[in-house]
Amino acid sequence: MSLKGKTAVVTGSNSGIGLGVAEELARAGADVVLNSYTDSEDDHALAERIGKEHGVTARYIQADLSKGAEARALIKQAGRCDILVNNAGIQHVASIEDFPVEKWDAIIAIMLSSAFHTTAEALPIMREAGWGRIVNIASAHGLRASPYKGAYVAAKHGVVGFTKVTALETAKEPITANAVCPGYVLTPLVESQIPDTMEKYGMDRETALNDVILTRQPSREFATTEQLGGTVAFLCSDAAAQITGTTISVDGGWTAM
Ligand code: NAD
């Protein structure tokens, strides 16, 4: 499969799953636009490294996706957007009554509203190009719930619903929209939940990982960023042209339960 000549915009891609997806799309020949809310030398160096390694054009564009205007500006600045991967995300764990309002607002803005803004900007560009792929990185939490993750579960269920609407509005066009639903992947987002879990249950790291975090994942293994990248690349291939409006779980069996 070659994605040569296509440009992919991957939000939240200076780390974790987004970076894995950008790498995999670049490996398949796509030019890539990396993004996060920071604007450091490392961010730009990352794009340079990916560009050189895969012989593609790779750029880094700073945009804080908690702000709708910046999410829209990201797509405008990218210019081309054949593949849009809405991936940026954060987590906060607290009971509903203790959930900080600003955290609720940030989670909904970064993970749900930003997908609306980028999609709204990208669709006319895809229509003009006559081809498009939208892949929203949702979660097993877009299909199942866990206590104390109210904002995250609400945002991810919202992303799955929004993906279906996007697919229906583009059904007669050569544009598809799907959601990828990872189980646990060992990225900074999950790393940040480990100390609290260790403290709460009085466990060492290994026990907290195996006996608490991975209990939802029957394989008892983390999915990898490379596997997520490969799944997104597949959804961009010709074989996936009739796959639209659905979810693909990469969760070691979590949602089979
Ligand atoms: P991560 O922390 O490594 O990556 C998150 C990315 O989002 C980073 O690049 C970060 O800079 C970016 N980001 C955060 N706030 C932003 C903002 N305001 N504007 C722009 N970018 C912003 O975490 P990850 O695990 O790679 O998460 C990526 C996506 O995968 C998220 O949507 C997450 O919900 C989803 N996901 C992760 C897991 C997992 O187990 N790691 C499981 C299911 C779904």
py3Dmol code that shows the C-alpha trace and the ligand (Angstrom):
import py3Dmol

protein = """\
ATOM      1  CA  MET A   1       0.000   0.000   0.000  1.00  0.00           C
ATOM      2  CA  SER A   2       1.274   3.449  -0.860  1.00  0.00           C
ATOM      3  CA  LEU A   3      -0.038   6.720   0.516  1.00  0.00           C
ATOM      4  CA  LYS A   4       2.412   8.679  -1.635  1.00  0.00           C
ATOM      5  CA  GLY A   5       0.971  12.042  -2.623  1.00  0.00           C
ATOM      6  CA  LYS A   6      -1.436  12.118   0.343  1.00  0.00           C
ATOM      7  CA  THR A   7      -1.091  14.525   3.259  1.00  0.00           C
ATOM      8  CA  ALA A   8      -2.043  13.347   6.737  1.00  0.00           C
ATOM      9  CA  VAL A   9      -2.790  15.676   9.637  1.00  0.00           C
ATOM     10  CA  VAL A  10      -2.448  13.867  12.968  1.00  0.00           C
ATOM     11  CA  THR A  11      -3.500  15.838  16.036  1.00  0.00           C
ATOM     12  CA  GLY A  12      -1.598  15.349  19.296  1.00  0.00           C
ATOM     13  CA  SER A  13       1.282  13.623  17.572  1.00  0.00           C
ATOM     14  CA  ASN A  14       4.453  14.615  19.433  1.00  0.00           C
ATOM     15  CA  SER A  15       3.959  11.611  21.728  1.00  0.00           C
ATOM     16  CA  GLY A  16       2.296   8.220  22.183  1.00  0.00           C
ATOM     17  CA  ILE A  17      -0.320   6.895  19.766  1.00  0.00           C
ATOM     18  CA  GLY A  18      -0.373  10.023  17.571  1.00  0.00           C
ATOM     19  CA  LEU A  19       3.370   9.756  17.014  1.00  0.00           C
ATOM     20  CA  GLY A  20       3.023   6.036  16.219  1.00  0.00           C
ATOM     21  CA  VAL A  21       0.289   6.830  13.700  1.00  0.00           C
ATOM     22  CA  ALA A  22       2.298   9.635  12.058  1.00  0.00           C
ATOM     23  CA  GLU A  23       5.337   7.323  11.763  1.00  0.00           C
ATOM     24  CA  GLU A  24       3.284   4.537  10.183  1.00  0.00           C
ATOM     25  CA  LEU A  25       1.575   6.869   7.681  1.00  0.00           C
ATOM     26  CA  ALA A  26       4.973   8.359   6.768  1.00  0.00           C
ATOM     27  CA  ARG A  27       6.346   4.824   6.334  1.00  0.00           C
ATOM     28  CA  ALA A  28       3.476   4.239   3.876  1.00  0.00           C
ATOM     29  CA  GLY A  29       4.619   7.336   1.956  1.00  0.00           C
ATOM     30  CA  ALA A  30       2.242  10.043   3.202  1.00  0.00           C
ATOM     31  CA  ASP A  31       3.440  13.564   3.922  1.00  0.00           C
ATOM     32  CA  VAL A  32       2.605  14.265   7.534  1.00  0.00           C
ATOM     33  CA  VAL A  33       1.648  17.228   9.695  1.00  0.00           C
ATOM     34  CA  LEU A  34       2.428  16.717  13.361  1.00  0.00           C
ATOM     35  CA  ASN A  35       0.743  18.771  16.050  1.00  0.00           C
ATOM     36  CA  SER A  36       0.522  19.543  19.735  1.00  0.00           C
ATOM     37  CA  TYR A  37      -0.055  22.619  21.893  1.00  0.00           C
ATOM     38  CA  THR A  38       3.695  23.123  22.547  1.00  0.00           C
ATOM     39  CA  ASP A  39       6.143  24.763  20.143  1.00  0.00           C
ATOM     40  CA  SER A  40       9.573  23.500  21.162  1.00  0.00           C
ATOM     41  CA  GLU A  41      12.736  22.730  19.216  1.00  0.00           C
ATOM     42  CA  ASP A  42      12.105  19.046  19.979  1.00  0.00           C
ATOM     43  CA  ASP A  43       8.670  19.231  18.300  1.00  0.00           C
ATOM     44  CA  HIS A  44      10.159  20.563  15.060  1.00  0.00           C
ATOM     45  CA  ALA A  45      13.154  18.190  15.280  1.00  0.00           C
ATOM     46  CA  LEU A  46      10.722  15.266  15.529  1.00  0.00           C
ATOM     47  CA  ALA A  47       9.056  16.273  12.273  1.00  0.00           C
ATOM     48  CA  GLU A  48      12.464  16.707  10.648  1.00  0.00           C
ATOM     49  CA  ARG A  49      13.548  13.228  11.798  1.00  0.00           C
ATOM     50  CA  ILE A  50      10.369  11.568  10.461  1.00  0.00           C
ATOM     51  CA  GLY A  51      10.665  13.409   7.143  1.00  0.00           C
ATOM     52  CA  LYS A  52      14.283  12.332   6.651  1.00  0.00           C
ATOM     53  CA  GLU A  53      13.739   8.759   7.811  1.00  0.00           C
ATOM     54  CA  HIS A  54      10.823   8.091   5.464  1.00  0.00           C
ATOM     55  CA  GLY A  55      11.630  10.443   2.585  1.00  0.00           C
ATOM     56  CA  VAL A  56       8.429  12.446   2.983  1.00  0.00           C
ATOM     57  CA  THR A  57       7.570  16.033   3.840  1.00  0.00           C
ATOM     58  CA  ALA A  58       6.926  16.303   7.564  1.00  0.00           C
ATOM     59  CA  ARG A  59       5.926  19.512   9.293  1.00  0.00           C
ATOM     60  CA  TYR A  60       5.057  20.431  12.865  1.00  0.00           C
ATOM     61  CA  ILE A  61       2.214  22.910  13.423  1.00  0.00           C
ATOM     62  CA  GLN A  62       1.473  24.183  16.928  1.00  0.00           C
ATOM     63  CA  ALA A  63      -2.228  24.476  17.831  1.00  0.00           C
ATOM     64  CA  ASP A  64      -3.966  24.265  21.190  1.00  0.00           C
ATOM     65  CA  LEU A  65      -6.961  22.081  20.401  1.00  0.00           C
ATOM     66  CA  SER A  66      -8.833  23.138  23.521  1.00  0.00           C
ATOM     67  CA  LYS A  67      -9.622  26.226  21.403  1.00  0.00           C
ATOM     68  CA  GLY A  68     -11.945  25.739  18.448  1.00  0.00           C
ATOM     69  CA  ALA A  69     -10.354  28.567  16.438  1.00  0.00           C
ATOM     70  CA  GLU A  70      -6.896  26.973  16.755  1.00  0.00           C
ATOM     71  CA  ALA A  71      -8.226  23.548  15.729  1.00  0.00           C
ATOM     72  CA  ARG A  72      -9.675  25.133  12.587  1.00  0.00           C
ATOM     73  CA  ALA A  73      -6.476  27.138  11.949  1.00  0.00           C
ATOM     74  CA  LEU A  74      -4.432  23.905  12.103  1.00  0.00           C
ATOM     75  CA  ILE A  75      -6.274  22.476   9.106  1.00  0.00           C
ATOM     76  CA  LYS A  76      -6.177  25.798   7.222  1.00  0.00           C
ATOM     77  CA  GLN A  77      -2.428  26.065   7.803  1.00  0.00           C
ATOM     78  CA  ALA A  78      -1.863  22.464   6.709  1.00  0.00           C
ATOM     79  CA  GLY A  79      -3.426  23.440   3.347  1.00  0.00           C
ATOM     80  CA  ARG A  80      -3.918  19.857   2.209  1.00  0.00           C
ATOM     81  CA  CYS A  81      -5.631  17.272   4.351  1.00  0.00           C
ATOM     82  CA  ASP A  82      -6.346  13.946   2.640  1.00  0.00           C
ATOM     83  CA  ILE A  83      -6.128  12.020   5.898  1.00  0.00           C
ATOM     84  CA  LEU A  84      -7.311  13.493   9.187  1.00  0.00           C
ATOM     85  CA  VAL A  85      -6.513  11.638  12.397  1.00  0.00           C
ATOM     86  CA  ASN A  86      -8.175  13.166  15.452  1.00  0.00           C
ATOM     87  CA  ASN A  87      -6.028  11.800  18.244  1.00  0.00           C
ATOM     88  CA  ALA A  88      -5.175  14.527  20.794  1.00  0.00           C
ATOM     89  CA  GLY A  89      -6.358  13.661  24.268  1.00  0.00           C
ATOM     90  CA  ILE A  90      -5.976  14.042  28.015  1.00  0.00           C
ATOM     91  CA  GLN A  91      -7.341  12.175  31.030  1.00  0.00           C
ATOM     92  CA  HIS A  92      -8.540  13.089  34.505  1.00  0.00           C
ATOM     93  CA  VAL A  93      -9.826  10.599  37.057  1.00  0.00           C
ATOM     94  CA  ALA A  94     -12.286  11.750  39.747  1.00  0.00           C
ATOM     95  CA  SER A  95     -15.800  11.021  40.960  1.00  0.00           C
ATOM     96  CA  ILE A  96     -18.611  13.024  39.379  1.00  0.00           C
ATOM     97  CA  GLU A  97     -19.143  15.215  42.438  1.00  0.00           C
ATOM     98  CA  ASP A  98     -15.413  15.947  42.754  1.00  0.00           C
ATOM     99  CA  PHE A  99     -14.720  16.376  39.038  1.00  0.00           C
ATOM    100  CA  PRO A 100     -13.138  19.836  38.486  1.00  0.00           C
ATOM    101  CA  VAL A 101     -15.296  21.810  36.047  1.00  0.00           C
ATOM    102  CA  GLU A 102     -12.242  23.099  34.159  1.00  0.00           C
ATOM    103  CA  LYS A 103     -11.029  19.507  33.643  1.00  0.00           C
ATOM    104  CA  TRP A 104     -14.474  18.472  32.337  1.00  0.00           C
ATOM    105  CA  ASP A 105     -14.480  21.410  29.911  1.00  0.00           C
ATOM    106  CA  ALA A 106     -10.907  20.736  28.747  1.00  0.00           C
ATOM    107  CA  ILE A 107     -11.510  17.014  28.121  1.00  0.00           C
ATOM    108  CA  ILE A 108     -14.688  17.648  26.115  1.00  0.00           C
ATOM    109  CA  ALA A 109     -13.001  20.475  24.163  1.00  0.00           C
ATOM    110  CA  ILE A 110      -9.756  18.638  23.327  1.00  0.00           C
ATOM    111  CA  MET A 111     -11.212  15.205  22.543  1.00  0.00           C
ATOM    112  CA  LEU A 112     -14.717  15.867  21.216  1.00  0.00           C
ATOM    113  CA  SER A 113     -15.188  19.481  20.085  1.00  0.00           C
ATOM    114  CA  SER A 114     -11.783  19.618  18.352  1.00  0.00           C
ATOM    115  CA  ALA A 115     -12.815  16.658  16.157  1.00  0.00           C
ATOM    116  CA  PHE A 116     -15.893  18.634  15.099  1.00  0.00           C
ATOM    117  CA  HIS A 117     -13.799  21.717  14.265  1.00  0.00           C
ATOM    118  CA  THR A 118     -11.060  19.870  12.327  1.00  0.00           C
ATOM    119  CA  THR A 119     -13.597  17.731  10.457  1.00  0.00           C
ATOM    120  CA  ALA A 120     -15.645  20.799   9.472  1.00  0.00           C
ATOM    121  CA  GLU A 121     -12.507  22.421   8.031  1.00  0.00           C
ATOM    122  CA  ALA A 122     -11.153  19.244   6.413  1.00  0.00           C
ATOM    123  CA  LEU A 123     -14.298  18.050   4.597  1.00  0.00           C
ATOM    124  CA  PRO A 124     -14.324  20.799   1.912  1.00  0.00           C
ATOM    125  CA  ILE A 125     -10.597  20.140   1.294  1.00  0.00           C
ATOM    126  CA  MET A 126     -11.234  16.380   0.928  1.00  0.00           C
ATOM    127  CA  ARG A 127     -14.212  17.014  -1.381  1.00  0.00           C
ATOM    128  CA  GLU A 128     -12.068  19.270  -3.553  1.00  0.00           C
ATOM    129  CA  ALA A 129      -9.371  16.545  -3.715  1.00  0.00           C
ATOM    130  CA  GLY A 130     -11.991  13.838  -4.387  1.00  0.00           C
ATOM    131  CA  TRP A 131     -10.706  11.520  -1.656  1.00  0.00           C
ATOM    132  CA  GLY A 132     -10.541  11.510   2.105  1.00  0.00           C
ATOM    133  CA  ARG A 133     -10.039   9.402   5.205  1.00  0.00           C
ATOM    134  CA  ILE A 134     -11.059  10.499   8.688  1.00  0.00           C
ATOM    135  CA  VAL A 135      -9.904   8.338  11.576  1.00  0.00           C
ATOM    136  CA  ASN A 136     -10.915   9.317  15.085  1.00  0.00           C
ATOM    137  CA  ILE A 137      -8.917   7.745  17.886  1.00  0.00           C
ATOM    138  CA  ALA A 138     -11.683   6.973  20.365  1.00  0.00           C
ATOM    139  CA  SER A 139     -11.148   4.273  23.015  1.00  0.00           C
ATOM    140  CA  ALA A 140     -12.553   1.119  24.553  1.00  0.00           C
ATOM    141  CA  HIS A 141     -14.093   3.830  26.732  1.00  0.00           C
ATOM    142  CA  GLY A 142     -16.064   4.932  23.654  1.00  0.00           C
ATOM    143  CA  LEU A 143     -17.889   1.589  23.917  1.00  0.00           C
ATOM    144  CA  ARG A 144     -17.686   0.744  27.633  1.00  0.00           C
ATOM    145  CA  ALA A 145     -17.616   2.787  30.837  1.00  0.00           C
ATOM    146  CA  SER A 146     -15.452   2.852  33.950  1.00  0.00           C
ATOM    147  CA  PRO A 147     -16.198   4.734  37.167  1.00  0.00           C
ATOM    148  CA  TYR A 148     -14.369   8.036  37.813  1.00  0.00           C
ATOM    149  CA  LYS A 149     -13.735   8.703  34.126  1.00  0.00           C
ATOM    150  CA  GLY A 150     -16.957  10.633  33.463  1.00  0.00           C
ATOM    151  CA  ALA A 151     -15.590  13.281  31.107  1.00  0.00           C
ATOM    152  CA  TYR A 152     -13.354  10.854  29.208  1.00  0.00           C
ATOM    153  CA  VAL A 153     -16.107   8.244  28.728  1.00  0.00           C
ATOM    154  CA  ALA A 154     -18.606  10.950  27.697  1.00  0.00           C
ATOM    155  CA  ALA A 155     -16.143  12.481  25.209  1.00  0.00           C
ATOM    156  CA  LYS A 156     -15.193   9.112  23.690  1.00  0.00           C
ATOM    157  CA  HIS A 157     -18.819   7.950  23.354  1.00  0.00           C
ATOM    158  CA  GLY A 158     -19.416  11.338  21.708  1.00  0.00           C
ATOM    159  CA  VAL A 159     -16.535  10.762  19.299  1.00  0.00           C
ATOM    160  CA  VAL A 160     -17.988   7.388  18.273  1.00  0.00           C
ATOM    161  CA  GLY A 161     -21.378   9.024  17.627  1.00  0.00           C
ATOM    162  CA  PHE A 162     -19.835  11.925  15.721  1.00  0.00           C
ATOM    163  CA  THR A 163     -17.870   9.442  13.578  1.00  0.00           C
ATOM    164  CA  LYS A 164     -21.130   7.761  12.527  1.00  0.00           C
ATOM    165  CA  VAL A 165     -22.679  11.108  11.581  1.00  0.00           C
ATOM    166  CA  THR A 166     -19.566  12.034   9.564  1.00  0.00           C
ATOM    167  CA  ALA A 167     -19.778   8.700   7.736  1.00  0.00           C
ATOM    168  CA  LEU A 168     -23.448   9.187   6.876  1.00  0.00           C
ATOM    169  CA  GLU A 169     -22.892  12.741   5.596  1.00  0.00           C
ATOM    170  CA  THR A 170     -20.075  11.491   3.310  1.00  0.00           C
ATOM    171  CA  ALA A 171     -21.497   8.052   2.451  1.00  0.00           C
ATOM    172  CA  LYS A 172     -21.948   8.759  -1.271  1.00  0.00           C
ATOM    173  CA  GLU A 173     -18.447  10.248  -1.622  1.00  0.00           C
ATOM    174  CA  PRO A 174     -14.970   8.666  -1.711  1.00  0.00           C
ATOM    175  CA  ILE A 175     -14.511   9.719   1.910  1.00  0.00           C
ATOM    176  CA  THR A 176     -14.697   7.408   4.918  1.00  0.00           C
ATOM    177  CA  ALA A 177     -14.906   8.089   8.644  1.00  0.00           C
ATOM    178  CA  ASN A 178     -14.149   5.497  11.292  1.00  0.00           C
ATOM    179  CA  ALA A 179     -13.173   5.321  14.934  1.00  0.00           C
ATOM    180  CA  VAL A 180     -10.322   3.227  16.294  1.00  0.00           C
ATOM    181  CA  CYS A 181     -10.912   2.080  19.868  1.00  0.00           C
ATOM    182  CA  PRO A 182      -7.683   1.164  21.667  1.00  0.00           C
ATOM    183  CA  GLY A 183      -7.598  -0.654  24.971  1.00  0.00           C
ATOM    184  CA  TYR A 184      -4.608   0.168  27.168  1.00  0.00           C
ATOM    185  CA  VAL A 185      -1.451   1.373  25.393  1.00  0.00           C
ATOM    186  CA  LEU A 186       1.572   2.229  27.551  1.00  0.00           C
ATOM    187  CA  THR A 187       1.893   5.937  26.717  1.00  0.00           C
ATOM    188  CA  PRO A 188       2.385   9.016  28.961  1.00  0.00           C
ATOM    189  CA  LEU A 189      -1.438   9.203  29.305  1.00  0.00           C
ATOM    190  CA  VAL A 190      -1.516   5.772  30.976  1.00  0.00           C
ATOM    191  CA  GLU A 191       1.813   6.259  32.802  1.00  0.00           C
ATOM    192  CA  SER A 192       0.222   9.232  34.596  1.00  0.00           C
ATOM    193  CA  GLN A 193      -2.471   6.917  36.069  1.00  0.00           C
ATOM    194  CA  ILE A 194      -0.010   4.347  37.470  1.00  0.00           C
ATOM    195  CA  PRO A 195       1.242   6.211  40.621  1.00  0.00           C
ATOM    196  CA  ASP A 196      -2.337   6.812  41.865  1.00  0.00           C
ATOM    197  CA  THR A 197      -3.232   3.165  41.261  1.00  0.00           C
ATOM    198  CA  MET A 198      -0.088   2.020  43.158  1.00  0.00           C
ATOM    199  CA  GLU A 199      -0.946   4.315  46.056  1.00  0.00           C
ATOM    200  CA  LYS A 200      -4.663   3.472  46.137  1.00  0.00           C
ATOM    201  CA  TYR A 201      -4.084  -0.296  46.295  1.00  0.00           C
ATOM    202  CA  GLY A 202      -0.700  -0.245  48.095  1.00  0.00           C
ATOM    203  CA  MET A 203       0.910  -2.131  45.194  1.00  0.00           C
ATOM    204  CA  ASP A 204       4.240  -2.046  43.389  1.00  0.00           C
ATOM    205  CA  ARG A 205       4.245  -0.959  39.746  1.00  0.00           C
ATOM    206  CA  GLU A 206       4.230  -4.452  38.248  1.00  0.00           C
ATOM    207  CA  THR A 207       1.310  -5.628  40.413  1.00  0.00           C
ATOM    208  CA  ALA A 208      -0.670  -2.429  39.726  1.00  0.00           C
ATOM    209  CA  LEU A 209      -0.203  -2.949  35.987  1.00  0.00           C
ATOM    210  CA  ASN A 210      -1.072  -6.663  35.954  1.00  0.00           C
ATOM    211  CA  ASP A 211      -3.697  -6.888  38.707  1.00  0.00           C
ATOM    212  CA  VAL A 212      -5.533  -3.578  38.226  1.00  0.00           C
ATOM    213  CA  ILE A 213      -4.912  -1.790  34.927  1.00  0.00           C
ATOM    214  CA  LEU A 214      -4.649  -4.770  32.587  1.00  0.00           C
ATOM    215  CA  THR A 215      -7.526  -6.742  34.174  1.00  0.00           C
ATOM    216  CA  ARG A 216      -9.881  -5.139  31.631  1.00  0.00           C
ATOM    217  CA  GLN A 217      -7.686  -6.446  28.801  1.00  0.00           C
ATOM    218  CA  PRO A 218      -8.036 -10.265  28.512  1.00  0.00           C
ATOM    219  CA  SER A 219      -4.785 -10.562  26.533  1.00  0.00           C
ATOM    220  CA  ARG A 220      -3.032  -9.051  29.609  1.00  0.00           C
ATOM    221  CA  GLU A 221      -0.798  -7.198  27.164  1.00  0.00           C
ATOM    222  CA  PHE A 222      -0.665  -3.530  26.208  1.00  0.00           C
ATOM    223  CA  ALA A 223      -1.493  -2.691  22.599  1.00  0.00           C
ATOM    224  CA  THR A 224       1.417  -0.847  20.954  1.00  0.00           C
ATOM    225  CA  THR A 225       1.581   2.476  19.165  1.00  0.00           C
ATOM    226  CA  GLU A 226       2.880   0.608  16.079  1.00  0.00           C
ATOM    227  CA  GLN A 227      -0.236  -1.609  16.073  1.00  0.00           C
ATOM    228  CA  LEU A 228      -2.430   1.497  16.279  1.00  0.00           C
ATOM    229  CA  GLY A 229      -0.476   3.095  13.429  1.00  0.00           C
ATOM    230  CA  GLY A 230      -0.919  -0.043  11.339  1.00  0.00           C
ATOM    231  CA  THR A 231      -4.673  -0.045  11.982  1.00  0.00           C
ATOM    232  CA  VAL A 232      -4.977   3.574  10.856  1.00  0.00           C
ATOM    233  CA  ALA A 233      -2.852   2.861   7.756  1.00  0.00           C
ATOM    234  CA  PHE A 234      -5.175  -0.048   6.900  1.00  0.00           C
ATOM    235  CA  LEU A 235      -8.212   2.258   7.169  1.00  0.00           C
ATOM    236  CA  CYS A 236      -6.478   4.553   4.660  1.00  0.00           C
ATOM    237  CA  SER A 237      -5.932   1.721   2.169  1.00  0.00           C
ATOM    238  CA  ASP A 238      -8.112   0.795  -0.814  1.00  0.00           C
ATOM    239  CA  ALA A 239      -9.127  -2.419   0.981  1.00  0.00           C
ATOM    240  CA  ALA A 240     -10.961  -0.242   3.513  1.00  0.00           C
ATOM    241  CA  ALA A 241     -12.842   1.924   0.989  1.00  0.00           C
ATOM    242  CA  GLN A 242     -16.212   0.449   2.045  1.00  0.00           C
ATOM    243  CA  ILE A 243     -15.466   0.494   5.751  1.00  0.00           C
ATOM    244  CA  THR A 244     -17.164   3.604   7.092  1.00  0.00           C
ATOM    245  CA  GLY A 245     -19.110   4.673  10.175  1.00  0.00           C
ATOM    246  CA  THR A 246     -17.783   1.872  12.320  1.00  0.00           C
ATOM    247  CA  THR A 247     -15.413   1.212  15.191  1.00  0.00           C
ATOM    248  CA  ILE A 248     -12.347  -1.033  15.149  1.00  0.00           C
ATOM    249  CA  SER A 249     -11.226  -2.240  18.555  1.00  0.00           C
ATOM    250  CA  VAL A 250      -7.540  -2.815  19.266  1.00  0.00           C
ATOM    251  CA  ASP A 251      -8.054  -3.866  22.863  1.00  0.00           C
ATOM    252  CA  GLY A 252      -6.858  -7.425  23.489  1.00  0.00           C
ATOM    253  CA  GLY A 253     -10.474  -8.588  23.871  1.00  0.00           C
ATOM    254  CA  TRP A 254     -11.695  -5.913  26.350  1.00  0.00           C
ATOM    255  CA  THR A 255     -14.973  -5.223  24.535  1.00  0.00           C
ATOM    256  CA  ALA A 256     -15.646  -8.915  23.892  1.00  0.00           C
ATOM    257  CA  MET A 257     -16.550  -9.146  27.572  1.00  0.00           C
TER     258      MET A 257
END
"""
ligand_1 = """\
44
NAD
P -0.210 10.960 25.070
O -0.318 11.768 26.307
O 1.057 10.265 24.755
O -0.611 11.817 23.786
C -1.594 12.804 23.810
C -1.270 13.810 22.748
O -2.280 14.834 22.756
C 0.087 14.499 22.994
O 0.741 14.706 21.765
C -0.343 15.824 23.599
O 0.611 16.841 23.410
C -1.616 16.081 22.804
N -2.464 17.107 23.421
C -2.926 17.159 24.697
N -3.605 18.305 24.880
C -3.583 18.983 23.704
C -4.082 20.237 23.277
N -4.756 21.048 24.102
N -3.857 20.613 21.996
C -3.143 19.822 21.150
N -2.640 18.638 21.512
C -2.851 18.220 22.769
O -1.417 9.912 25.172
P -1.903 8.750 24.182
O -2.188 7.596 25.057
O -1.017 8.590 23.025
O -3.304 9.342 23.720
C -3.632 9.600 22.367
C -5.117 9.331 22.148
O -5.370 7.934 22.340
C -6.031 10.076 23.134
O -7.161 10.561 22.464
C -6.413 8.983 24.107
O -7.641 9.240 24.717
C -6.475 7.779 23.185
N -6.385 6.505 23.870
C -5.279 6.166 24.596
C -5.250 4.946 25.239
C -4.056 4.497 26.030
O -4.147 3.452 26.702
N -2.937 5.167 25.988
C -6.339 4.080 25.156
C -7.450 4.459 24.435
C -7.456 5.684 23.789
"""
view = py3Dmol.view(width=600, height=400)
view.addModel(protein, "pdb")
view.setStyle({"model": 0}, {"cartoon": {"style": "trace"}})
view.addModel(ligand_1, "xyz")
view.setStyle({"model": 1}, {"stick": {}})
view.zoomTo()
view.show()
